[in-house]
Amino acid sequence: MRIDGLRWVAYMVFVVSSILNYLDRQLIAALAPLIMAEMHLTQAAFGLLISVFSVAYAASSLAAGWFIDRAGVNRAISTAVAWWSLAGLCTSVAKSFAGLAACRTALGIGESAGVPAVGKVNAMYLKPAERALGTAANQIGLSLGAASAALWVGVAIAYGWRMPFLITGLCGLLWIPLWLAVSRAIPPSEPPARPPQRRSEWTILGSRPLILLVVANVLWMGAYALWSSWTTLYLTHVHHVSLLQSVSYIWIPPLVSNAGGFFGGWLSWRSIRGGANPVTARRRAVWVSAAGALVTLALPFAPDAGWATALISASFFFVLAGSVNIYALPIDIFGAARSGLAISALTCAFGVLQTAISPVIGYLSDHRLYTQVIWLVTAPLIASALVLMGIKEESFRSDRPPA
């Protein structure tokens, strides 16, 4: 019972890896004006930097998910965090666009293991009704990582944009022994069984529920890609705030999104407690989130940076409310044994989406077609909720691997 009471403690220590993951990822967005000025980059070129990260992220995701399931969380996450931390350290010495691109490629390879690993720990430590809340708690880590990137702007202005990459890379290396100690002290209450050897775990990639989840995730995460990478540039180019002034704004949307993650988790938790199965509960939560996210369409009418930040925050709130439920569904459907590979399919889909959409956003932004950017990421949200309707209520039982 004592171990059961500590399972959330262990899970939240693991969530710290998400903070580091997104901090390392988002530093380039927060410091983009400084990096672009030094290296004479356009917004389209910045979009390419996001794309090379995303290509590597997508290409590595399935292998990362398989490695997590086969090697175990501790070995896999230690390798991944060490890899992406070293990539961050190398960014601090990059001297050219090619060097930055190489570092972002390495970062994408390492960070592709982050979300599947957290999903597997979620399945190992938390109960089914708690899993969307666990995903929301992890989203706090992602959002805190994104929000805290803004705090490094002052360091970058004082000591150069390379210093934040150096410090945060070292922090990642320090997390590894912390988690290993915690995992030994608080083992999971239900360690996942290995996938049955008579069936290849890769067969789930062709299952109808996972294909529908992948399609739904691609349609859903465009707005997430926009606000996680382009908020600083949107405010500086559309509302003409300086980089230093942007610090007053860019930390707000990621923190507001935390509440959205818990709102989405609460919606599905309440439905499950009321008797709904997980598929139905999470699907309902996505519909509510899609309706709320339509507030994004009001952004082109924002009169100033303050109103724009408020609308971006509201958009991020509802996008995260839906996202936590989409990412909880693979755990409900496929169980803990194959959750790493199943969730990695979603992260792979997000990487593919970000690869394709980032240069488009950059091109449209360079040509001041910001309203088109907003429509590009908002219109698919309803389509995503419609796709989820194709996942049957019983699939969370029938698609589980045999015990």
N, C-alpha and C positions, 0 to 999 in steps of 0.2 A: 504493500500500500504506500509505503514511503517513496518507493521508486516511481509509482504511478503519480504521486503528487509532484514529483520533480520533472516529469516528462516535458512540461511546457518550458521549464528552465533550460533543459538540454536543447529543445527546439529553438528557443530564442538565441542561445549562444551560436547555433548554426546559422541563424538569420544574419548574424554579424558578417558572415561571408558574403551575403547579398549586399550589405552596405558597402563593403570593399569592392565588390564586383561592379556595382553601378557608379561608385565614386570614380574608379579607374576609367570606366567607360565614358562618363559624362564630363570629365575634366576638359576634354577637347572641345565640347560644346560650350562650356562656361567660359573658356579662355580663347574661343574661336577668333574674336577680333584681334587679339594680340598675335596669335599664330598666323592668321591670314595677312596681317600687316607686315610681319617680318619676312614671310615667304612669298608675298605678293600673290595670294590666292583669291580667286573669285568664289562666289557662293556655289557655283557649279562644281568647282574643284573641291570645295569643302564637302559637297555631296558625294563626290567620288571617294573621299576618305571614309565617309560613313559606309559607302558601298563595299569597299575592300574589306572592312571589318565584317560587314554583314555576309559577304560571300564566304569568308572563312568560318564565320559563326554557323551559317547554314550547312556548309559542307562537312563540318566536324560534329554537328549536333547528334546525328544518329549513332556515330561511332562512340561519342561521349556517353550517350544514354546506355548503349550496350556495355561499355566498360564499367559504368557505375553498377549495373545489374550483376555483372559477372565478377568484378574484382572487389565489390563492396564499397560502401560510401567512404570509409576512412581513407583507404588507399587512393581511391579516385579523386576525392576532393583535395587531398594533400598534394597530389600531382598537379591538379588543375590550378589551385591557388598559387602554388609556386611558379607555375608556367606564366599565368597572367601577371603576377607581380613582377617577374623578371622582364616581361614585355613592357610594363609601365616604366620600370627603371631604364630600359633601353630608349624609351621615348624621350627621356630627359636629355639624351645626347644626340638625338636625330638632328641632322644639319640640312636636310632637303625634303622636298615633297616625297621623293622615292623612299627616303629613310622613314618618314612618318608613315607612309603606306605599308612598309614592311612591318613596322612595330604594331600598327593597327591590325594587320593580318594575324600576327602572332597573338595579339590580345583576343581577337575573335575566336581563335582555336581554343585557347584556355578557358575563356568565359562561357563557351557553349555548354560546359558541364555544370554551371552554377544552378540554373533553374531546375534541371532534372534531378540534381542531387538534393536540393531542398524539397522537391516533390516526394522523393523517396523517403527522406527523413520524416516528412509529414505523414506518409503512410505508415512508417514504423512506430512513431511516437504518439500520434493523435487518433482519436476515434472518428468514425465516419461523419457524424454530425458536426464535428469540429474542424473538418478539413478545409472548408471554404474560409473559415475564420483563421485557420493556420496559413492558408494562402494569402489572406489579407494581412496577417502579421508579417509574412515575408515581404509583402508589398510595402510595408512600412520600411523595411530594410532597403528595398530598391529606391523608394522615394526619399528616404533620408540620405542615401548615397547621392542621388541626383541633386537634392537640395543643398547638401553640404558642399557640393562642387562650387557653388557660388561663394562660399566662405574663403575659397582659395584665390579669389580674384585679387584681394588685397596683397596676399603673399606674392602673387605673380607680378603685380605692378611694382612692388618693392624690390623683389629679388629676381625677376624674370619668370617667364611662363614655364621654364623647365623645372624649377624647384618643387612645385606641387607634385609633379610626376615622380620625382625622386623620393619624396617623403611618403607618399601613399603606397608606392611600391614596397618600401620597407615595412610598412604596417601590415601588408598582406602576408609577408613572410613570418611575422610575429603571431598571426592568428593560428597558424597550423598547429603548433604545440598546445595552444589553449584548447582547441577543439578535441584533440586526441586525448587530453587529460579528462575533459568533461565526458566524453563518450565512454571512457573506461569507468568513471564514477557513476554514470547514469546510463546503463544499457537500455535499449528499447524494450518495451513491454512485450511486443510481438515482432520479433525479428522476421523479415520476409523469407519465405521459402524460396529455394531456387526454382526457376521455371522448369517444368517437366521436360526431361531429356528426350522423350519420344516425339516432342513437337518443338520445332525451332521457334525460339522467341521472336524471330523476325517475321513470322507469319502474321503477327498482329498488324503489321504495316499495311496489309491488304484488306483488313477487316473494314466493313462498312462504317461502323461507328467512328473509328479513328480517321478514316478518310473524310467523313463529314466534319469532324472536329478540326481537322487541318484546314479545310476550306473555310469553315466559320472563323477560325483564328486569323487567316489571311485577310478576310473581309473586316474583321473587328479591329485589328491592331494598327491600321494606318494612322489613326488619330494619336495612338500611343507613340508611334514612331515620330510623328510631327512634334509633339510637345516634349518628348524626352531629348530631342536633339536640336530643335530649332527655336525654342522660346527666346533665347538671348538674341539671336539674329532677327527674329520677328519684331521684337520690341525696338532694337537699335535701328532697323531699316524702315519699319512702318511708322513708328511713333518717335523716331529720332532721339532716343535717349542715349546718353553716353554709356560706355561699358561700366564705369563706376556707378552711374545712376541705375543701371540695370540690376545691380546687386540688391537694390531695395525691392525688386519685383520678382526676380526669377526663382527665389527660394520658396515663394508662396504656392505656386501650382503643385509641385511635388508633395508638399506637406498636406495641402487640402485633399489631394488624391488619396492619402492614407485613410481619411474618413470615408471616402468612397469605397475603398476596398473593404472596410469593415461594414459599411452599409450593404454591399453586395453579399458579404458573408452572412450578415444577420438575416437578410431576406431568405436565403436558402436554408439557413439553420432553423428559422421559424417554420418554414414549410415542412422540413423533415421532422421536426418535433411535432408538427400537426398531423403527421401520418403520410406525407408524400414521399415517394422514393427519390433518391438523389438526382436522377436524371430530370424528372419533372420539376423538382424544386429549383435546380440550377437554371433550367431553361426559362422558368418564369422570371427569375432574377435578371437574366439577360434581356428579356423583353422590357422590363421596367427600366433597365439601364440604357437600352437603345432609345427609348422614348425620351429619357432625360438628356441624353447626349445631343439631341437635336438643338440644344441651346447653342452649340458651336456655330450654327448658321448665323447667329446674331453678331459674331465677332467683327465682320467687315464694317459694321456700323458703330463700333466703339469709338468714342470721341477722343480718348487719350489713353496713355499707358496704364493708368489705374483701372479704367473700365476694361481695357483689353486683358489685363492680368486677372480680373475677376471672372471674365467669361472663359478664359483659358483654364482657370482653376475649376470652374463648374464643369467644363468639358472633360477635363482630366478626372474629376470626381466620378462621373458616370462611366467613363471608359474603364476605369479601374474596377468599378462595381461589377461590370460585366466580365472583365478579364479574370478576376479571381475565381469566378464560377466556371469559366471555360477551362482554366488550368486545373481545377479540382476534378473535372469530369473524368480524365483518364485514370485517376486513382480509383474512382467509384467503379469504372467499367472494367479495368484490367487488374486491379488489386496491387498489393505492394510488390509482388515478385517481379512484375514487368512494368512498374510505374516509371522507372528511369527511362526505358526505351520509348514508352508511350508519350511521356511528356517531352522527350527530346524531339519527337516528330512535330510537336507544336512549336518548339523553339527553332527547329529547322525551318518551318514554314514562316515564322516571323523573320528569320534571317533572309530568306528569299524575298519576302515582301520588302524589307528595308533596303535590300540590294537594288531592287527595281524602282522603288518609289523615291529614294533619296536624290538621285540625279534629276528626277522630274521636278521634285520640290525645289531643288537648287536652280534649275532652268527657269521655272515659273517665277521664282523669287527675283532672279536677276532681271526679269522683264516686268517686274512689279505686278504680276498676275496673282495677287494674294487671295482674292475671292475664289479663284479657281482652285487654289490649294485647299481652301476650307471645304469646298464641295467635294474635292477628290477624296478626302479622308472621312467625311461625314456621311455621304450617301450610302456607302456599303454597310453601315451599322445595322440597318433594318434587314438587309439581305442576310447578314450573319445570323440574326435571330431566326429568320425563316429557315436557314439551313439546319439549325439545331432541331427544328421540328421533326426532321427525318430520323432522329435517334429515338428508338422505341424505349418505352418505359422499362421493359423487361431486359434490355440489353445489359444493364449493370449486373444482372445475374448470369445471363446466358453466355456472355463473352468472357467471364472470368476463367482463368486457367484451372484445371482440375486440382483439387487439394492434394 
